[in-house]
Amino acid sequence: MAINRTPPLDERIANIRADIDAFIDARVAEIRKTPAGKELPDTVVRRSLTHGIGCQCAAYLNIINSN
């Protein structure tokens, strides 16, 4: 019988951060398809989405709660 073990916390955090980055990158790509977004670099769009919040979890929560 295989034992299911929870990955270490640091590994789970790294995975969540990667998922959040992918989510934010997808939102940036959506915005960049709009006429206003085409004129801005990705970094500017990303910063406006996250409001410069360095914590990826807080940035994600801010994005989903602002809709």
Secondary structure, 3 states (H helix, E strand, C coil): CCCCCCCCHHHHHHHHHHHHHHHHHHHHHHHHCCCCHHHCCHHHHHHHHHCCCCCHHHHHHHHHHCC
